Amino acid sequence: MRILFVTPALASPPMWGGAARMHGLMQGLARRHEVAVLALLSPDQTQWIDVQLHATSAYSGRVHVIVNDREPQGARARRTAQLRALASPHSFERATHLHAGLQAALDRMTRAVAYDVIMVEFAMMAYYRFPRGATVVLDEHNIEYDLRRRMFESGRGGLRGLHNYLEFVKLRREEQGAWRRAAGVVVTSARDERFVQRAAPGTRTAVVPNAVDTEQFAPDGDGGVGEPGLIAFSGSNHYYPNAEGLQFFLREVFPLVRRARPDAHVAVVGYSPPELVREWASADVQFKGVVPDLRPELRRARAIIAPLLSGGGTRLKVLEALALGKAVVSTTVGAEGIELVPERDLLIGDTAERFAAQLVRVLGDDALAARLGAAGRAVAQERYDWSAAVARLEGFYGELLTSRGAPVLP
């Protein structure tokens, strides 16, 4: 098959959760199919462009990138753009990701090649004009409007609350419309599949779980113990569930941990909003920002945390930590959708006190950290390698093409 991925960012090497999913699927599909990539590129990510193009070209012979000059840079510019979006009938996400340059490139690429499948990553990339009759498949990493609803219901008032409410209303209309237009919708969990089927009955769906490359994400030989006292968190913190969970940890959990373990310190890897950095950054809480390779940062940690309180799908950060053989401490929500046994594969804490107590256990017990790491690694290898997810996606493509009367090519 010839497959064109339309994405909001270059995914390789993966520097954030959504990129890890795109990278895993594209790389896996490229072993048997022809994969092309058309991507937006945030202006603040141009520093990595050479690294990313090199990594992407390892599996894709055709890569086209458009720098997204519609994306506001900096907190002030973003706030201004959000205020302007209040009066628009379209969502802020649509306004910042619908780019004339990418539409022109999409038109050129689809005239030159008859793609069997056009794979659209994230709902914000579903607003483009695709060729008539194309088999367009939308990969819903999350139900975006449901996340916005939770942000609105969290209680912030004023212009921020108004923005969140209007974004929820606009995204609900736009996202559900995208589901109805697509030939098929891919989701990461059964919960999200039920969400799509309730809102847009008749939409063809498939659950393609998140996974991990267990060869690339492998332990470094220290038995998963890592540096004494070092706690790691990875994720893009402009994504609300990550920001919410990290602030819960830093505000309520970490002070309790420090009382029992004065040597405890935190490394946060991934994009962080300026206000989060300003509020919490210290000698004991270091924000590493976006890095070209997550693995060295995570391997150094004694424990990797997933203190999430909301969200959907399954957490790539948890799967990556398991594959690296690291001890994981999570909330129930953070580990949702992954087949894990508490106390054997990871530790669970749903209150600040319980989360802190579980983390203190790992920080003070080398044998426990090693045992959890080994058990989690085994689960990742047995159940969550990308090969199974890619096979499910290939099967869904075949089902869609057959139902539309299109030939299914090997």
N, C-alpha and C positions, 0 to 999 in steps of 0.2 A: 504493500500500500504506500501511497504518497500522502504524507500527513503534514499539514501546515499548522504550527503552533503560533497563536497570536497572544502575546503576553504583555503585562504591564511593566516588565523588567527582564533583563537577562538573568537567567537562573543559575548559570554555572560560572565559577564554583559557587555552591549554595551558601549565601551569607545570612539567610533568615528562613523561617519556617516554610512559607509559601514557595520560596525558591527551591528548597529541598524537595518538595513534592514535584514541582515542575521538572527539576533536574533528574530525579529518579525515574519519572515516567518517560521523558524524552530519551534519556540515555538507554533505558531498557528497550523502548520501541525501536530505536535506531539499530539494534542488533539484527532485526529482521526486516525493517522497513526504511523507506527514505523519509527523513525528517528535515523539514525546513523551519526556520524561526524568524518571525517578525515581531520585534519588541520595541516598546518605549524604553527610554533610559532617562532616569531622573538626573537633572544637572549636577546634583551633589554626588552622583556616582560615577561621573566621567573619569575620576582618578583611577578607577579600576577597569576602564574599558579595554585596555590591551590584554589584561589577565582574563577578563570575561570572554572576549572574542576568541582568544586562544583555547580556552576551556570548551566553549560552545562548538567551535569548529572541529573538535575531536570526534563529535558524533553527527554534526550537521554540515552538509556541503553547501548550504545556502542560508546565510544569516544576514538579516537587514535590520538596522537599528535606527530609530528616530529619537533624537534628544527632545524630551518633553518640556518645551519652553512654556507650556500652559500651567505647569505645576509651580505654585508659589514657593519661593525659597525663604526660609526664616519664619519665625513665629508671627511677626507683625504682618508680613505679606499674606500669610495664611489666614490670619484673623480677618484682614481686609477682604480677601476673596470669599471667605465664608459669609461675611456680612452682605456682600453683593449677591451671593447665592440665595439669600432669603427671599428676594423678589423674583427669582427665576422659577419657571415651571419645572425645571430640571434639577436633579441633585447636584451637589458639589462634586461628587465622585465622577459623574458623567461629564461635567464641565471641565474637569482637570485631566480627563483621560481621552476625550474625543478630540483627536488631533488630525487636522487636514493632511499633514504630511504622511501620517501612517495610513490614512484612507487611500491616498494616492499610491503609496507603495503596495498596499493590499490589492488594489486594482491591477497594478502592473504584474504582480506575482501571480495572481489567479488568471490573468490573460495568458501568461507565458506557460503555465503548468496547470493541468486539470487535476487538482488535488482530490483524492478520494474522501478525505476527512479534513475539515478545518476545526482544530481544537482551540477553543477560546478559554483562556485561563482568567478566572475571576469575572464576576458580573459586570464590573466597570469596563470590561473590554467587549461587552456584548452589544454595544450601541452602534457599531460600525455597519456599513452597507456591504453585505456579503453577496456573492454571485447567486443569481436565481437558481434554485434547485440544488445548491451545495448542501452536503451533509455536514451541518454545523453542530458541534457538540460542545456544550458548556460545562466546564469543570468548576463546580461550586465548592471552593475550599471552605467557605462558611456561608450561612444564610445571612447576607449582609444587613438586610433591613431588620432582622430579628436582633442582631447585635446593636443596631442603632436604637431599637425600642428599649433595650436594657439600659443604654446610656441615658435615654430620656427619663426612664423610670427610676434611675438612681437618685433623682431628686434635685439636680442642679437647675436653678431657675434663671431668670434674666435672659439675655440674648443667647447665651450658650444653651439654655434649656429650650428656647424657641428654635434655635438652629437644629438641635438634635431631634425635636419633634417633627419639624418640617422635612428633615432628611429622612426620617423614618417613613413618612407618608410618601415622599417622592420615590425613595428606593423601593418601597413595597410595590408601587405601580410599575416601576421600570424593571425590577428584577422578575416579578411574576410575568410580565410581558416577554422578557427574554426567555423564560422557561417555555412559554407557549410557542415562540418562534423557532426554537432550536429543534433539531431532529432528535436530540437526546440530551439528558442532563446527568452528569456524573457527580456523586456526592461522596463524602468520606465516611458516613455512618448511617445506620438504619434510622436513627432519629431524624437526621436531615432529609432522608428519603421520604419519610412519612410527612414531613413538613411540606416538601414539594408536591407530593401527590394530593394532599388535602387542599392546597392553595390552587393548583393547576391540574385538575383531574385529566387523565389521558396523556400526560407528559410521560415519555419513555425515560426511565431512570435506571441507574446502576450504581451500586455501592462499590467503590474502588478505594479500599482503606489506605491511609497513610502507611508508609513503610520506611525502611532504612537500608542503605547499602552496608551490609555487615562486614564486607571486606575492607571498604574504606574507613568505616567507623569501627575500629578494632582497638582492644586494649593495648597499652604500651609496655606491658610486662611488669608493672609494679604491683600487680594483684588488685588494682582498683583503689589502692589506699590513698594515693595523691598526697598533696601537701597538708600538713597539720593545720586545721582550722579554716581551710579555704572552702568557701561555699560559692557555687557558680549558678548564675541564671542566664539563660540565653533567650532572645526573642526580640521582635520589633515592638517597641513600647509606644508607638503611635497607634498600635492595635489595642483597642480598649481593654479586652480581657487581660492582656499581658500587663498593661500599665496598672490596671486595677489590682491584679494579683501581686505585682512587685511592690506597689505602695502598701498593700496590706502587710506584706512581709517586712518591709523596712520600718513601718510605723508601729506594728503591733507584735511581730514575732522576733525580729532581730534584737531588740533590747532585752528580751527574756533570754535569748541565747547567750548574749554577752555577759549577763550576770553569772551564768554557769561556766562559760568558756570565754574569758577575756581575750584569748588569742583569736577568736573568730573574726573573719573578715570576708567580704563579699566582692566578687567580680561579676559585673553585669556586661554581657556581650550582646551587641546589636544596637540598632538605632534607638536613641532615647530622646524624647522631647526636651527642649531646653529647660522647661520649668521643673521637670523631674530631676535633671542633673543638678540644677541650682539648689534644689531643696534638700537633696539627700547625699550629694557627693561629699566624701571625707576621706581621711587616710584609711578608714576601715571599709569604705564603700566606694569602689573604683568603677567608673563607667568606661569600658574599653572601646565603645563605639562599634562600628561595622569593621569586621576583619575579613581578609580574603580566605581564611581557613579557620573554622570554629574549633577544630579538633585539638590543637595544642592547648588552647585556653581551657577546654573542658577536661582534658586529660589531667591537668594539674590539680583539679579540684578533689577534695575529700568527698564532697557530696554535691549533687546537682538537684536543684529544687524546682517544683512546679506548683507554686502556691495559688493556683487559679481559683477564682470564685464564680466565673461565668464563662460562656463560650460554647462552641459546638464542635462537631467532628472529633478527631483524635489528635493528640499533641505530638508533633514531630520531635519537639524538644525531649519528651520522655523516651521515645523510641531511640533517638540518638544516644541519650545517656545510657540506656540499657545496653545498646550495642557496644558502647565503649567500656562496658564492665564497671560502671560507676554506681555507687549507692545513690538511690533516688528517694527523696522525701517529697510527697505530693499531697494535695487535697484529693478528695474523692473525685471532684470535678476535673482536676488536672489529669488524672489517670483514666478518665471516662472513655469507654469504648475499647480499651486495651485489656486483653485477657491476662490479668496479673493476680497473684495471690498475695495479699498483704502479709507482712512479716517474713515471707519467703523471698519474694521478688522485689519488694519495695516497702517503704514505711508510709503510713497514711496518718495525716493529722488535719482535722477539719476546723479546729479552733486555734486561736493563736497559742494558747497554752499547750495544747496537744502537739501542734506542729513543732513548736520550740523543743518540747521534750524529746520528740523523735529525732530531731536534728542533733541535739546534744548527745543522744545515744551513739549516733554514727561518728560524731567528731571524737568521741572518747574511746572508741572500740575498734581497733584495726581489724580484728577478726570478723566483726559484724560487717564492716564496710566491704571486706573482701568476699564474704559469703553472699551478701546482697548483690554485689557486682557480678559474681559468677552466675548466680541464678538468673539475673536480668539478662545477661548476655545469652544464656541458653534459650530464653524465651524469644529474644529478638531473632536468633538464628533459626529457630524452629518454626516461627509463625509470622514473622514480620519482615521478611526480605522482599525487596522490590520485585523479584521475579514473579511472585504470585499476584501482586497488584497489576503488573503489566499484562499478565496473561488474562486477567479479568477484563481489562480495558480492551485488549485485542478482541476478545469474545464479544463485547458490547458493540464495537465497531462493526464486526461481522453481522451481528443481529440487525443493526440499523441499515446497513447497506443491502442486506438481503430483503428486508421489508420494503425498501424503496426501489427494488428491482435493479439495483446496481451490482455489477460483478464484484466479487470479493477476491482480490488478488493477493497472492502470498507475499 
